[in-house]
Amino acid sequence: MNRKQMLEWVQALGFVVVDMQLYLDTHPCDEDALAYYKASVENYKNAKKKYEEHFGPLSAMNSLDCDRWAWADTPLPWEGVR
């Protein structure tokens, strides 16, 4: 996947996670939904990690592991590819 495709994938997975949270708020005993939610959270975390390894942090909070402030070194997620 290129940068745009990977970002769209991360955003789609993030949407699924939030949507499942809302569903579970009204269907807390749905075991299949809970299992799907847990799998979706793992997929989101993995996709986000892979994106950040290739293209840099998705938020400034995720850029704290570096020795210098590098948040603005790459295009910001909402800026698109430079």
C-alpha positions in Angstrom: 0.0 0.0 0.0 1.1 3.5 -0.6 0.9 6.3 2.0 -2.6 7.4 1.0 -4.0 3.9 0.9 -2.4 3.0 4.2 -3.8 6.2 5.9 -7.3 5.5 4.5 -7.0 1.9 5.9 -6.0 3.2 9.4 -8.9 5.7 9.3 -11.4 3.0 8.1 -10.3 0.6 10.9 -10.6 3.5 13.4 -14.2 4.1 12.2 -15.0 0.4 12.7 -13.6 0.5 16.3 -15.8 3.5 17.2 -18.8 2.1 15.5 -18.4 -1.2 17.4 -18.1 0.8 20.6 -21.4 2.5 19.9 -23.0 -0.9 19.0 -21.7 -2.5 22.2 -23.2 0.4 24.3 -26.6 -0.8 23.2 -25.8 -4.5 22.9 -23.4 -5.3 25.7 -24.2 -9.0 25.8 -23.5 -9.7 22.1 -20.5 -12.0 22.4 -19.9 -12.0 18.6 -19.8 -8.2 18.5 -17.4 -8.1 21.4 -15.1 -10.6 19.7 -15.3 -8.5 16.5 -14.5 -5.4 18.5 -11.4 -6.9 20.1 -10.2 -8.1 16.7 -10.9 -4.7 15.2 -8.9 -2.9 17.9 -5.9 -5.2 17.3 -6.2 -4.6 13.5 -6.3 -0.9 14.1 -3.3 -0.9 16.4 -1.3 -3.0 13.9 -2.2 -0.8 10.9 -1.4 2.4 12.9 1.9 1.0 14.0 2.8 -0.1 10.4 1.8 3.3 9.1 3.9 5.1 11.7 6.9 2.9 11.0 6.8 3.8 7.3 5.5 7.3 7.2 5.9 8.9 10.7 3.6 9.6 13.6 -0.1 10.1 13.1 -0.3 12.5 16.1 2.2 14.6 17.9 1.8 12.4 21.0 3.3 9.5 19.0 6.5 11.4 18.2 7.8 11.5 21.8 10.1 8.4 21.3 12.6 10.5 19.3 15.6 12.5 20.5 14.3 15.7 18.8 11.0 17.2 17.8 10.4 15.5 14.4 6.6 15.8 14.2 6.8 18.3 11.3 9.6 16.5 9.4 7.1 14.5 7.3 3.8 15.6 5.8 1.1 15.8 8.5 -1.6 13.1 8.0 -4.1 15.6 6.8 -1.8 17.3 4.3 -1.5 14.4 1.9 1.7 13.4 0.1 4.2 16.1 -0.7 
